[in-house]
Amino acid sequence: MKLYDGGKAPNPRRVQVFLREKGIEIERMQLDINALEPRSESYAKLNPTKTVPALELDDGTVISETIAICRYLEELHPEPNLFGTTALERALIEMWQRRVELDFLLPVAFAFRHLHPGAKTIEPVQVAQWGEMNKERATGFMPVLDRQLQDNAFIAGERFTVADITLLAACQFLRPARIAISDEHAALTGWLEKVAARPSAAFE
């Protein structure tokens, strides 16, 4: 297998953390997002969506969506379990994974792409109003996260899962997106400090 990686961007980060939590080593090919390497003709032949990460299997099959890659690797390496072991746990993890991805990670990413001057290489037509709207969406979802973490050690329950990986990637991208966590969200801040201290969370 070969992983086409994208460095510190949120989606590549999610797979990187997942691999470390599992203790899996995979050959990697680094693509420079700022240099638009994922948009090259050669990479488009491999992955027509021109996104990273992408996992190329030994038979040539390519899996290109972050959670799809993680699910495939979970099937190959079931432990430590990160997607749930019972029907209820799997459903709750999936629910929070989707909530965090759609209502927090995506707004953070859009805020960065449309407000940060350094993002012009990947988003040449920046729409400031859209960036500000997504900034508000991200901050508006923080109370939901904080309430959940007031009663739970992790975002989907009492143990670390793939939903926490998605939330971690989003939180680690807040600074480039110029979004701050309010002091009133103590549970979210405490969770972030705890999860960011995990060996898997360190940047390479």
N, C-alpha and C positions, 0 to 999 in steps of 0.2 A: 504494500500500500504506500501511497504518497499523498501527503497533505499539502495543498497549495494554500499557503498562509499569507496573512496580511498585516503582520506586526501588531501594533497597539490599537487598531480599530476595534470597536466593541464586538462585532461578530467573530472575528478571528480570536479575540480574547476569550470568548466563551468556550470555544473548542480547546484552546490552550489550557485553561483552568480545568476543564473536564478531563483532559488527558492526564494532567498531573494528579488529580484526585484519584484516577483509576490506576496510575502508575504505568501508563502505556507509552511506549516509545514508537514513533512513526517517522519515517523519512519525510523531510519537509523541503518545500521549494518556496522561498520567500518572494513575494511579489510586492513591489513598491506601489502603493495606492496613489500617492501624490504624483508619482511619475506616470500614472495611468497605465501601468503594466497589465492590470486585469482587463483592460480594454483592447489589448493587442489582438491582432488577427489570429495568432497562434493559440492564445489562451481561449479565444472565442470558439475555436474548433473543439476545444476540450469542454468548455462550459459556456453555452450560448448566452446565459444571463450575465456573463462578464463580472461575476461577483466572487468574493472570497469570504470564507474558506470554501474549498472543494476537496473532496477525498476521492482519489483515483484508486480503484481496486486493481488487484493483479490481473484480472481478466479484462481490464479496460473500462469497466463500468465506473461512472462518475456520479457521486452524490454531492449535491452542491448547497443544500440548505443547512444552516447551523444545527437546528434541532434534529433534522433527519440524520446528519452525521453522528450526533451524540446518541441517538436511538440505535443506530447500527452498531456503534461501538459498545453500547450497553448490552446488546444481544451477544456480542462476542465475549465480553468481559462483564458478567453480571454483578460482580462484587468489586468494590463497595457499591451497593445499589444507590442510584441517584434519580430514578424515575418512579419509585414506589413498588411495594410488594403485594399489597392488597388492592382490591377494586376501588375501595374508598380512597386509599392513600394515592393511588395513581390518578384518580379523578381530581383530588385536591391539588396535587402537584401540577397537573396539566392546567387546571384553572388558574393558579397563581402564575405559572409560567406565561400563559397567554396574557393575563392582565398586565403583568410587568412589561412584557415585550411590546404590547400594543399601546398601553396607556402611559408608559414611562420611557422605555428605551427608545422607541421610535420618535417621540417628541423631543427627547434630548438630542438625538442624532439630527433631526431636522433643524433644531435651533442652532446647532453647531454649523451645519452645512449652509445655512442662510444668513448667519450673523457674523461668523468668524472670518476675518480677511484671509486667513491662511487656507480656507476651504474653497477658494475660488478656482483652484485647479480641478477640483472634482465637481463643483457646482458653479459653473461659469456665470449663470444667470441667477444671482442671489435676490430673493424677495424678502426684504427686511420685515414686512408686515407678517408674512407667513412664519418667519423665524420667531418673531415676538409672540405670535399666537401659540406656537409650540412650546415656547419657554413658559408661558402661562399654563398650558396643559400639563407640563411636567411638574411645575410647582403645585398645581392644583391637585395632583394625584398623590403628593407626599403625605397628606393627612390619612389617606386610605392605607398606605404602607405603614405609617406610624401606628395606627390603631391596631392593625394586624400584629405588629411586632410587640405591642404592649402585652399581649396575651400569649405569644408564641416565641420560642427561642429562635426560630427561623421562619422564613416567610410562608412556608407551606405546612408548618407544624413544628415538631420538636427535634428534627434532624436536618442536616444540610442536604440540599437536593439541587437538581438542575435549575429550579426556579431561583434559588439563591445565586447561582452562577450568572443568570441573566440580570438579576438585580445588581450584583456586584459590578458587572461590565457597564451597566447604565450609570451607577454611582461614580465609578472611576472616570467616566467621561463627562461628569458635570463640570469640572473645572475648565476643560477646553471649550465647553458649551457656554461657559460663563453663567452658570446657574448655581446657587448656593442652597444648602439645606438650612432651613430656619432653625434657630435655637429651640423653638418650641417642639420640634420633632426629636425629642431625646431618645426615643426607642429606636428610631431609624438610625440616628447617629451612633448609638451603642452597638446596634447590629453591624453597621459598617466597620467600626473599629475592630470588632471581634472577627468578622469574616476576612477583612483585609489582612489580618495577622496570620491567616492560614498560609502554610508554605506554597500552596497551589496558586495563591493570589499574587505572588511576587511577579513583577515585570521582568521579562528576560533581557 
